[in-house]
């Protein structure tokens, strides 16, 4: 293998080692370990922001960060003093992610130009891998946050509706305690408590996960270090992750029913402390880190219940907003297409504020286009109309600052967007950015056409909805990735069905070749078997091009092609360019082959063959092609193993049949020579005894006659059984069931 192929193989192995990491830290660690191994380095490290992300070659507590960070990609003749090695030449390659990160390598001998290029490739791979893991982690966290938010919003809506309907305080307190327990799985108890003038806390609403404790009505004097007392003294959210032993009355009462850690938030009514909302766990350090803040949302509802009718009316408006957010969140959680989410959000925001016009727009290449909108008069908005950015208007201000913006008068607005707004008689507007993965994707604008300003909290209320829009956009991208996974699973299922049905090898191999080509997509796929004489035999092919390679053709291994690389290494291989020494792949090179990927087929631990995907386009096959092919090679290996097992089973069955025939013949011989002869002798002896009976003993004579007849019947049945056994064992015999005699048929008559 030439040096270029060796570098390609080394980079492929590096990719394989790094790509299995599930976190950025794991990817960085795998990268430095693999780089040190491949390039025979004494030290390899990844540094970023003046800190070491991962390193090998130094003791854990002895990494000279100040020396390593001085090795920059643009520096020449850099050296590092390595303990136990001495002065070593060092080089660095920049990573695309994280920003400013570098991959630093040091060894006793300088790197060749080809090794330097390989180091650059490794830096690119680990940077892209860490970026991908960062995106996936953010997406997962975002989805989990949306699900949690939807649950809390739903709980808030239910409580808010109770309050809006004028439910009595006791019912609201009980509902709040129950809803907090449901949205906070780590909580085992939740209580709403009221402080009285005697420095005591009385439980006015409670809930327990086990349902075994009646908490309402309990009254405990304050004092000591516990949530009830700390909220009273500080008038702010607090938490206690470890309930101390003994001491104050509150802690003692809590420990009696199993409470070990708590979080609480104050309930304030008209500026004064009224009580506390508390969530408690039977485990220490079990409540989420933001438990106090999440409780605060419910304490506002409690305070509203206690406050006057005006406060209840304000809460009704809050309930409407939470309900609107819940409806949109539900739409997002159900995987609705972005256009449906845009339309729903625009309508919900317009009705909630209220506004006369709401528009969701996307920024792209100095332009902005409307992708969703709503009008209070039902006037249709031109969707996907593209307008130039610029001038003084809310859309431009959000684009420039990345923050919410407001214009209470459009009298001095300018630009193409402002001209559009004035045509629609917009007098004031508020906009909030829509951020997707850290970049400003677009803007949501709420506008008024009746010379009135939008409420002062409009920016914050818009922000709640823009987060849901951003989640919908991120989900749409994730669904596209899931669609690819679904297509792959469908193809694998179809092949697995063929394997389960025992389809012929030729049918299975062609199906695998076709499914792989359509899935990647590839221009052709070839499935081949390695032979012991250094050749390979094509057993399945599929091509969308004019190249036709019928199954059964054989080619010699050798040259620079993935089939030979897989044969030599037993591992997946990839080539993105071919030369004159393509070997068995020459037929594809003449037809325009640009890149190919090969994955080994192993049967019971031995290399059986290879499946190769071929691309004729300038764009190489997908980076995960090797991984996606592995699922198909496992099914092919299963089918081959099944075929070999079937052959072994057929041989085993033949041995079993031969043994059964031999055993049957021995049983027949034993029946004839043993039991039948004994029965005949017994019958003769019985007749002889009967002949000696005096004539006057007629009854005894008749009884012996019946016994002799029964003995003869038994002998006849035994002969029939022996004859029937011979017929049933004959391949051409047809067995007819005979009626079995009842025990009464053998009784003497």
Order of alpha helices (4+ residues) and beta strands (2+ residues): alpha-alpha-beta-beta-alpha-beta-beta-beta-alpha-alpha-beta-beta-beta-alpha-beta-alpha-beta-beta-alpha-alpha-alpha-beta-beta-beta-alpha-beta-alpha-beta-beta-alpha-alpha-beta-beta-beta-alpha-beta-alpha-beta-beta-alpha-alpha-alpha
